[in-house]
Amino acid sequence: MGTDFLRNKRERHEKAWRRNLANAANDMFAPAPKVRRVIRAKSEPQLSLVPQQPVLLRLIQGGKVVASDGVHQVATVERPSAALVATLKEHHNVAPGKVRRVNCQTNSVELQLED
């Protein structure tokens, strides 16, 4: 009775590295939340922009950020924040974005930087 009881009631031996596989589940490390950067820019008065329109944000000499739709310049950020400049420099001075809001009365546009 003694050996049968011990064999049936004891915990099975398991390699230690197998326990670590359970720790490496897909949900252990949550993805970092995306940061939405919204930039206010002055738009060109003769151009008509619509929300959700894709634009390309470029950092040019003089510290200005220019939003362009293909070849045409559609908006300018006069004094960009340091965080925006750092983000653009990480992406070789170019980043995709889209138009979030358009204010026709003040010729201003809110641009959203896509991360």
C-alpha positions as CSV (number, residue, x, y, z in Angstrom):
1,M,0.0,0.0,0.0
2,G,2.8,2.5,0.7
3,T,4.4,2.7,-2.7
4,D,1.1,2.6,-4.6
5,F,-0.2,5.4,-2.4
6,L,2.9,7.6,-2.9
7,R,2.9,7.1,-6.7
8,N,-0.8,7.9,-7.1
9,K,-1.0,10.9,-4.7
10,R,2.3,12.7,-5.3
11,E,2.6,15.6,-7.7
12,R,4.0,14.7,-11.0
13,H,7.6,15.9,-11.6
14,E,7.6,18.8,-14.1
15,K,10.6,20.5,-15.6
16,A,11.1,24.1,-14.4
17,W,11.4,25.6,-17.8
18,R,7.8,24.4,-18.7
19,R,6.4,26.7,-15.9
20,N,8.1,29.7,-17.6
21,L,6.2,28.9,-20.8
22,A,3.0,29.7,-19.0
23,N,4.4,33.1,-18.0
24,A,5.1,33.9,-21.6
25,A,1.5,34.0,-22.7
26,N,0.3,36.4,-25.3
27,D,-1.5,38.6,-22.8
28,M,1.3,39.1,-20.4
29,F,2.8,42.2,-22.0
30,A,0.1,44.6,-23.1
31,P,0.9,46.7,-26.1
32,A,1.8,50.3,-25.3
33,P,-1.1,52.6,-26.0
34,K,-0.8,54.9,-29.0
35,V,-0.3,58.5,-28.3
36,R,-2.5,60.9,-30.3
37,R,-0.7,64.1,-31.2
38,V,-3.0,66.8,-32.4
39,I,-1.3,69.9,-34.0
40,R,-3.0,73.2,-34.8
41,A,-1.8,74.7,-38.1
42,K,-2.6,77.7,-40.3
43,S,-4.1,76.5,-43.6
44,E,-3.8,78.1,-47.0
45,P,-7.0,80.1,-47.6
46,Q,-7.5,79.1,-51.2
47,L,-7.3,75.4,-50.5
48,S,-10.3,73.3,-49.3
49,L,-9.5,70.6,-46.8
50,V,-11.8,67.9,-45.5
51,P,-11.7,65.9,-42.3
52,Q,-9.9,62.5,-42.6
53,Q,-7.9,63.8,-45.6
54,P,-4.3,62.3,-45.5
55,V,-1.4,64.7,-45.3
56,L,2.3,64.4,-45.0
57,L,4.0,66.4,-42.2
58,R,7.6,67.5,-43.0
59,L,10.1,69.4,-40.8
60,I,11.8,72.0,-42.9
61,Q,14.7,74.4,-42.2
62,G,13.9,77.2,-39.8
63,G,12.0,74.9,-37.4
64,K,8.7,75.0,-39.3
65,V,6.5,72.0,-39.9
66,V,4.7,71.9,-43.2
67,A,1.7,69.7,-44.1
68,S,1.4,68.8,-47.7
69,D,-1.1,67.0,-49.8
70,G,1.0,65.4,-52.5
71,V,2.9,68.3,-54.0
72,H,0.9,71.2,-52.7
73,Q,1.5,72.8,-49.3
74,V,-1.8,72.9,-47.4
75,A,-0.9,74.1,-43.9
76,T,2.0,75.4,-41.8
77,V,2.9,75.1,-38.1
78,E,4.8,78.2,-37.2
79,R,6.1,77.2,-33.8
80,P,5.9,73.4,-33.4
81,S,6.3,71.9,-29.9
82,A,9.6,70.2,-29.0
83,A,7.8,66.8,-28.8
84,L,6.6,67.2,-32.4
85,V,10.0,68.1,-33.6
86,A,11.5,65.1,-31.8
87,T,8.9,62.8,-33.2
88,L,9.6,64.0,-36.8
89,K,13.4,63.7,-36.3
90,E,12.9,60.1,-35.3
91,H,11.1,59.5,-38.6
92,H,13.7,61.3,-40.8
93,N,11.8,64.6,-40.7
94,V,8.7,63.1,-42.3
95,A,5.5,61.6,-40.8
96,P,2.0,60.7,-42.0
97,G,-1.0,62.5,-40.6
98,K,-4.5,63.4,-41.4
99,V,-6.8,66.4,-41.1
100,R,-8.9,66.2,-37.9
101,R,-10.9,69.4,-38.0
102,V,-11.1,72.4,-40.3
103,N,-12.1,75.9,-39.2
104,C,-12.8,78.0,-42.3
105,Q,-13.4,81.3,-40.4
106,T,-9.9,81.4,-38.9
107,N,-8.1,79.4,-41.6
108,S,-6.9,76.9,-39.0
109,V,-6.7,73.2,-39.2
110,E,-6.2,70.5,-36.6
111,L,-3.8,67.8,-37.8
112,Q,-3.5,64.4,-36.2
113,L,-0.1,62.7,-36.3
114,E,-0.4,59.0,-37.0
115,D,1.9,56.8,-34.9
